[in-house]
């Protein structure tokens, strides 16, 4: 399916649609520009305090399935959530070619949760 057939494609700006079509055609230089646009859009939602991360375990979680990560409004708590993250800012990470969300753990609802932390004191 072409990107043009996706619902919502027509709602995007001309600039973003053009970048998406370039990326779909294999133009690698479109990716950083697109990811920067993703970060810009996320920052608008973050500025309005409309987004937080929530890690949701599967109902039948035995550790073999990936954990779903939802972006949701902070006022809509989910009882099955493992942890909430408050997002302060989104940015394009040129080194990793990825959109990165920066913030803090707001709440751990169903411990135990194990977080990998880099220890620079080694």
HELIX and SHEET records of a PDB file:
HELIX    1   1 UNK A    3  UNK A    5  5                                   3    
HELIX    2   2 UNK A    9  UNK A   11  5                                   3    
HELIX    3   3 UNK A   14  UNK A   24  1                                  11    
HELIX    4   4 UNK A   29  UNK A   47  1                                  19    
SHEET    1   A 4 UNK A  68  UNK A  72  0                                        
SHEET    2   A 4 UNK A  52  UNK A  56 -1                                        
SHEET    3   A 4 UNK A  81  UNK A  93 -1                                        
SHEET    4   A 4 UNK A  98  UNK A 108 -1                                        
END                                                                             
